[in-house]
Amino acid sequence: MRPSTEPQPLATPVGLAPDPIIRFQNVSKNWGSNQVLKSLNFEVAPGEKVSIIGPSGSGKTTILRILMTLETPSEGLVKVDGDVLWDVTAGQKVRETRQMRETRRKIGMVFQQFNLFPHMTAMENVIEAPIHVLGMNKAEARERAAELLNLVGLGKHMNHTPPQMSGGQQQRVAIARALAMRPKVLLFDEPTSALDPELIGEVLNVIRNLAHTTDMTMLMVTHEMRFAEEISDRVVMFDNGAAVESGPPAQIFKDPQQERTRTFLRAVLQH
Amino acid sequence: MIWDNNFAVSVIPLLLEGLWVTVKITLLGTMLAAALGLFFAILRRLAIPVLSPVVSFFVVFVRGTPLLVQAYCAFFVLPAYGISFDAFTTGVVVIGVNYSAYMAEVYRSGIQGVPKGQWEAATALSLPGTRTWGRIILPQAIRTVVPMLGNYLIQMFKDSAVLSAITVVELMATAQAIGSSSFRYLEPLTLAALLFLAISYPASRLVNRLERRYAPQH
């Protein structure tokens, strides 16, 4: 096979509903003269678990941040669950709209640095948005938060604040906090990169359980190749602001078609 | 001039009355400054067209002119335009507004010190702006600046002596009045200084303790 750096058309996964829940259409993002995303076309099917791999600076995280409306695309159309999240023509000044705010509620995000609210207990972190965004009553929110904190193995830490918890525990609270909003799409931005090595496993276990037991769509940027291989329906290799290759994990990891994917995997799997 | 103990003791009740006025000015002035400063800091951060630049200019203006000039203007010039209050009220408003400009800067540094990830988490949870400010950002921002606000309170306590110039009968004005009527300045002024110190020294120790307690959590 001829080595190529050209982006390939991405195959739609077989056996999944044809309407994508996430759709990027010709999305670009520039930081000054640096093009972080280059006219990206990218789709995720409902319920699909997708891992995005690639070298740092390849635009992986930018995709998640655009979906969470933490970053504005320079150009392009982004739809989530049939609703327009971004529709930007080049040079246009974009303002936050009601539609954007409503669409955003379908998405949750787990951050690399956890971003828990440090002055609030685990319980308070989890019930904050259900009460003040979804309008849930306090008793119901607490009950559900307790279930979620149990689910992530932190039933005994409900009244602890983040500074009293380890990084792994904090990240599991952050996952519970995101789940409490019942998102259709859950984004993971390098969820274990800020953790001490011995704490990575407990967080990956929680994510693995979610991947196996929910029909939530999951989009994860990660450097944990073995984990991506294990839980993903599809793996997308990013380089230089574009999707270089996309396919089932077995193909990407065992038989990558692109030279760029091969060199990247050789480098990261070497150790 | 030799220290006259009997005279000193005799003027203490009057000086304590003055001290009480000084304390009242400081507490009311601090409340006004803390509330107004927070309001200014939030307005500037929200970057509202016209309003935010106006607030920024106001803060620069207040910080760039002497408190004494502001007090004179408020007490002697504004009444010509129909705005007139008694000396005490004018004093509280002038010193409160003056300090609000400094406190706005303190709050601003506190707000800037809250990590970007906190705003991002609030966005990711779709929290409304009022909730993001009220429950997430300000509690963390204010926590880190409590000691700085405390320092300004102590500074205001001492600065309030300036208001004697606009006839507010606080501690300094009282000491001065006793001096000019008895021709003995040593005792009232010394006692006034000691009374200022008696409050400001323990207060600054307290602020030091607050500094340790309210260290940033990140």
HADDOCK unambig.tbl for C-alpha pairs under 7 A between the chains (distance, minus, plus):
assign (segid A and resid 68 and name CA) (segid B and resid 124 and name CA) 6.11 0.50 0.50
assign (segid A and resid 70 and name CA) (segid B and resid 120 and name CA) 6.71 0.50 0.50
assign (segid A and resid 105 and name CA) (segid B and resid 126 and name CA) 6.26 0.50 0.50
assign (segid A and resid 108 and name CA) (segid B and resid 124 and name CA) 6.07 0.50 0.50
assign (segid A and resid 108 and name CA) (segid B and resid 125 and name CA) 6.93 0.50 0.50
assign (segid A and resid 109 and name CA) (segid B and resid 124 and name CA) 6.16 0.50 0.50
assign (segid A and resid 115 and name CA) (segid B and resid 117 and name CA) 5.38 0.50 0.50
assign (segid A and resid 115 and name CA) (segid B and resid 118 and name CA) 5.79 0.50 0.50
assign (segid A and resid 115 and name CA) (segid B and resid 121 and name CA) 6.03 0.50 0.50
assign (segid A and resid 117 and name CA) (segid B and resid 118 and name CA) 6.80 0.50 0.50
assign (segid A and resid 117 and name CA) (segid B and resid 136 and name CA) 6.85 0.50 0.50
assign (segid A and resid 129 and name CA) (segid B and resid 125 and name CA) 6.02 0.50 0.50
assign (segid A and resid 129 and name CA) (segid B and resid 127 and name CA) 6.24 0.50 0.50
assign (segid A and resid 132 and name CA) (segid B and resid 127 and name CA) 6.97 0.50 0.50
assign (segid A and resid 133 and name CA) (segid B and resid 126 and name CA) 6.77 0.50 0.50
assign (segid A and resid 133 and name CA) (segid B and resid 127 and name CA) 6.06 0.50 0.50
